[in-house]
Amino acid sequence: MFHHRRLQYRLCFWSQMIALAIDVDQDRHYSVHVLVRVLLLVVVASSVFEVYPVVGPALSAEPLQEVVVAHGILGITDDTEDYDPWEPFNEKIFMLNCAADRYVLRPVAKVYNDLVLDGEKEAIHNMLDNVAMPKRFINSLLQGKFNGAGRELARFLINSTLGMGGMADVAKHQFHIQRSDEDGGKTLAHYGVGAGPYLVLPLLSPLTVRDGIGYVLNMDPINFFVPLLAVLSKGTEDMLNERAVTLQFDGGEEVTLDHYAAARNAYLTRRQPPGTAWPR
């Protein structure tokens, strides 16, 4: 019954509008009674059809949202704030790590950079990356990315033989086989594990709780068969070599808390799975 009555109102409304369209004088000007009827019809239409031409858009306006572009995907997000409930602790450790880098790691890296040629640093980087193949291979398999696992196996075989023990990345430059870049944190994310809070620990790279747990899956199997001193030496050499490589991008400016926020945002953006929001 309600719908039939509403239809009658609509028919009446449109018939009145048609009548108004032809109710003009010869000079093409509306008379006063026509204008009055138009105003009445607008009021009736607003109440019958629940259409409010002026007030409606203001009452139904959506809250402002931020348009972001991540991983080449345009999206809208209501909450772009980085998840960092431990920020006071993280800021202190961040400043501690920056001090350790400024007064210890950077000076040592400068000496290392003067002693080791650029080609030698690249060879060391490639060799350590080749040794870390099992981490990427295993996590590719755990995520069901068999193409990535196959690439890692092919890269390891090619670089270990033609690349003289991995010192040259022949698989990349000659065969155009790219590394898979998978790790334990990405494996946990693949199975729906939330990222958890952002976390900064002494002398370590930034991470989330999920990435911290994922370090267990990142351990190279070779670490279980060599002495602990060799493992620590490998880690120290890797860190020192990478720091020497990045010296050319080091501006040397004083580190502030603005750098902390920038580093946090850059890390969380890089670690966020494409096309998703941060699960917490």
Order of alpha helices (4+ residues) and beta strands (2+ residues): alpha-alpha-alpha-beta-beta-alpha-alpha-alpha-alpha-alpha-alpha-alpha-beta-beta-alpha-alpha-alpha
